[in-house]
Structure formats: structure tokens, C-alpha cells
């Protein structure tokens, strides 16, 4: 029973370490996304950039929509 408990404790420590690393990467991606979102927001007056996003997916959707729209406009002008 002691060996089982020891193994479970080792597994828990591994999972906690993995969680910490995942959280660090998630924070880095979120911070990068906010910076890009704010920079794109400064270049456009689109309403979707007037509020601070809460969700990472919303930031990427907004950035994608603006980039897609701008690229389509550039393609049509050429």
C-alpha cells in the first residue's frame, strides 16, 4: 500500500509540473495575442476591436476577420 501511495504521489508531482508548464505557455500565448490584438485594433476602427476580449478564441477570430478582409481588399485592388 505504501508503494502504491508513493507511486500516486510521484504521478501527482509529474502532473503538477506538466500543468505548470502548460500554464506558462498558455500565459505566453495569451499575452502575445493581446499585444497583436491591440496593435491590429490601433490600425483599424472596426467595432470588434473596441472592447477588451476575454477569450483567446475571440481574439483570434477578430484578428482573422480583419486580416482576411484587408487581404481581400488588396487582392481586389490589384
FENJOKA-V916360 format. One record per residue. N is the residue number from 1. RES is the residue in three letters. SS is DSSP state (2 for helix, 1 for strand, 0 for the rest). PSI is psi in degrees with one decimal (999 if undefined). D_FIRST is the distance of its C-alpha to the first C-alpha in Angstrom with 2 decimals. Layout:
n=N res=RES ss=SS psi=PSI d_first=D_FIRST
n=N res=RES ss=SS psi=PSI d_first=D_FIRST
//
This chain:
n=1 res=UNK ss=0 psi=-38.7 d_first=0.00
n=2 res=UNK ss=2 psi=-38.8 d_first=3.79
n=3 res=UNK ss=2 psi=-36.2 d_first=5.41
n=4 res=UNK ss=2 psi=-44.7 d_first=5.09
n=5 res=UNK ss=2 psi=-40.7 d_first=6.26
n=6 res=UNK ss=2 psi=-43.2 d_first=8.60
n=7 res=UNK ss=2 psi=-42.6 d_first=9.89
n=8 res=UNK ss=2 psi=-41.7 d_first=10.59
n=9 res=UNK ss=2 psi=-42.2 d_first=12.32
n=10 res=UNK ss=2 psi=-42.4 d_first=14.29
n=11 res=UNK ss=2 psi=-40.4 d_first=15.31
n=12 res=UNK ss=2 psi=-41.2 d_first=16.42
n=13 res=UNK ss=2 psi=-42.0 d_first=18.43
n=14 res=UNK ss=2 psi=-44.5 d_first=20.05
n=15 res=UNK ss=2 psi=-38.6 d_first=21.01
n=16 res=UNK ss=2 psi=-40.7 d_first=22.43
n=17 res=UNK ss=2 psi=-43.5 d_first=24.45
n=18 res=UNK ss=2 psi=-42.8 d_first=25.72
n=19 res=UNK ss=2 psi=-42.4 d_first=26.69
n=20 res=UNK ss=2 psi=-43.9 d_first=28.61
n=21 res=UNK ss=2 psi=-40.6 d_first=30.51
n=22 res=UNK ss=2 psi=-41.7 d_first=31.34
n=23 res=UNK ss=2 psi=-40.2 d_first=32.60
n=24 res=UNK ss=2 psi=-47.2 d_first=34.77
n=25 res=UNK ss=2 psi=-42.3 d_first=36.34
n=26 res=UNK ss=2 psi=-43.3 d_first=36.89
n=27 res=UNK ss=2 psi=-40.7 d_first=38.61
n=28 res=UNK ss=2 psi=-44.0 d_first=40.76
n=29 res=UNK ss=2 psi=-42.7 d_first=41.84
n=30 res=UNK ss=2 psi=-45.3 d_first=42.59
n=31 res=UNK ss=2 psi=-43.1 d_first=44.65
n=32 res=UNK ss=2 psi=-44.4 d_first=46.53
n=33 res=UNK ss=2 psi=-41.4 d_first=47.23
n=34 res=UNK ss=2 psi=-40.7 d_first=48.62
n=35 res=UNK ss=2 psi=-45.7 d_first=50.90
n=36 res=UNK ss=2 psi=-43.6 d_first=52.21
n=37 res=UNK ss=2 psi=-45.8 d_first=52.61
n=38 res=UNK ss=2 psi=-38.9 d_first=54.62
n=39 res=UNK ss=2 psi=-44.7 d_first=56.77
n=40 res=UNK ss=2 psi=-39.2 d_first=57.56
n=41 res=UNK ss=2 psi=-33.9 d_first=58.25
n=42 res=UNK ss=2 psi=-27.7 d_first=60.78
n=43 res=UNK ss=2 psi=-12.0 d_first=62.62
n=44 res=UNK ss=0 psi=157.7 d_first=63.01
n=45 res=UNK ss=0 psi=21.7 d_first=64.04
n=46 res=UNK ss=0 psi=139.0 d_first=62.04
n=47 res=UNK ss=2 psi=-30.7 d_first=60.79
n=48 res=UNK ss=2 psi=-16.8 d_first=57.21
n=49 res=UNK ss=2 psi=8.2 d_first=56.92
n=50 res=UNK ss=0 psi=-14.3 d_first=58.18
n=51 res=UNK ss=0 psi=148.9 d_first=54.85
n=52 res=UNK ss=0 psi=125.3 d_first=51.66
n=53 res=UNK ss=0 psi=148.8 d_first=49.12
n=54 res=UNK ss=0 psi=-38.7 d_first=45.75
n=55 res=UNK ss=0 psi=140.7 d_first=44.07
n=56 res=UNK ss=2 psi=-41.5 d_first=43.81
n=57 res=UNK ss=2 psi=-36.5 d_first=44.97
n=58 res=UNK ss=2 psi=-39.9 d_first=48.05
n=59 res=UNK ss=2 psi=-48.1 d_first=48.97
n=60 res=UNK ss=2 psi=-38.1 d_first=48.81
n=61 res=UNK ss=2 psi=-42.4 d_first=50.75
n=62 res=UNK ss=2 psi=-45.7 d_first=53.44
n=63 res=UNK ss=2 psi=-44.5 d_first=53.74
n=64 res=UNK ss=2 psi=-45.0 d_first=53.91
n=65 res=UNK ss=2 psi=-44.7 d_first=56.60
n=66 res=UNK ss=2 psi=-44.9 d_first=58.78
n=67 res=UNK ss=2 psi=-44.0 d_first=58.48
n=68 res=UNK ss=2 psi=-45.0 d_first=59.22
n=69 res=UNK ss=2 psi=-44.0 d_first=62.21
n=70 res=UNK ss=2 psi=-40.4 d_first=63.59
n=71 res=UNK ss=2 psi=-38.8 d_first=63.24
n=72 res=UNK ss=2 psi=-41.3 d_first=64.98
n=73 res=UNK ss=2 psi=-41.6 d_first=67.78
n=74 res=UNK ss=2 psi=-40.9 d_first=68.20
n=75 res=UNK ss=2 psi=-41.1 d_first=68.35
n=76 res=UNK ss=2 psi=-29.6 d_first=70.99
n=77 res=UNK ss=2 psi=-26.7 d_first=73.12
n=78 res=UNK ss=0 psi=999 d_first=73.18
//
